[in-house]
Amino acid sequence: PVRLRRPVARRERQNAFTKEISLPEQAGKSGYLVKTSLKNGECINIGGYRIWREQDKLFTDRSAVFVKDSKYRLTAETPVLRDGCELEIYVDSNLIEVYVNQGEAVISSVVYGLSDVVTGEAYTLYTIE
């Protein structure tokens, strides 16, 4: 589900992720941050967790990295985004949090079995120093 968060928590976390890395496996147990932006029709795949933009909305799909059970929601979408689609995606072994446009929308997802492969358009990875 899309939830609003305290902006302070995101800023504190963002300030901790300052060391640029080239591969997710270079991150420690604290996980990593992915910064990117998506245009309509573009997608990024983070270890099996898909994020894409379509019709000025952001969509996520965790079906490849979550329990196959109809009791759980596997996809999410934001309302229409006001301006662009700048993403900060915080990743650890069992949680992905996607902040859109500095908190305009937030999608949090529990995940299992993420791979260390990130594919998509231009992105930058960061970890804690």
N, C-alpha and C positions, 0 to 999 in steps of 0.2 A: 504494500500500500504506500501511497505517497504521503509523507508526513513532513511537517515543518519542525525544524530543530532550532535550538538556541544558537545563534550565530557565533557566540563566544566559543563554544565547544569546537566548532569547525575551525575557527581561527587559531585556537591553541594547537590543535592537531596539525593544521597546515604549517605552522611555524616549526614544528618538530621535524617534518620531512624536508630536509634541505640538501641531502647528499644525492646527486644525480647518479643513476645506475643505468646499465644498458640491458640487463636481463633480470626478470623477477627473482631468480634463484640467488642473486647477489644480495637480496634483502634479508635481514635477520628475522627473528621471531616476531618482531613488531609489525611485519608486513610492509606494504609499499603503497605509494600514491601514484596514480596515473593521471596526468593532465593532458587533455585533448579538447578539441572542439569538433562537432559534427554538423555537416550540412545535410539537408534532406537527401535521403537515399544512401547515406554513409553509415557504416557499422564498425564497431570495435568488439573483438571477442577476447575476453580475459579468462583464460583457462577453461573455457567452456561456457562462461556466462556471457551471453550476447546482449549488446546495447546498440540500438539503432535509432535513427531519426527519420520520421516520416510525417508529412503534412504538419510540420512545425510542432510535433509532439515527440517525446522521447519514450522509447519502449525498451523493456528488458525481458529476458527469458532465461530462467535458471533451470530449465527442464533437463539439461545435460549434466547438471551438478547438484541435483537434489533428489530426494526420495520420490519414486514413481507411485504416487498415491493421490487419488482424486480429492482427498480431504484438504489438500494444500494448493494454494494459488501459486502457479509457476511463472506467470507473466504479470507485468505491471506497465502502466503508462501514465504520463503526466498530462495535465491539461495543456492546451495550446500555450507554447512558450512566447513570452512577450518580445524578447529581443535576442536572437542568436541561440547558441547552444554550447556554452563553455562548461566543460565538465571537470570536476575533481572527484576521482574515484579512489576510495580508500579500500584496500584489499588486505585481509589476513586469511588464515587458513579456513575459517568458517563463517566469515561475514564480508559482504561487499556493501559499501555505502556510496551512493552516487549523488553528488551535490551538483545541481544544475544552476548555472548563472548565479553563483554565490548564495545559494539557498532559496532561489525562487521555487524550486521543488527538490525533494529528497526522496530517494528510493533506497530502502534498506532490505537486504536479502540474506538469509542464512543459506550457506552453500556447503557442499561436501565434495571432496575429491577434485578440487581445482588443479589443473595442470599448470606448469610454469611457462606456457606459451601465450603470448599476447600478439594478436594480429589486428591490423586495421590501418587507417590513414595515419598521419603524423601524430605521434604522442611522445611524451617524456615520462620517464619513471624516476621516482625518488624514494629514498628510504631515510631512516633516522641515522644521524652521524654516530 
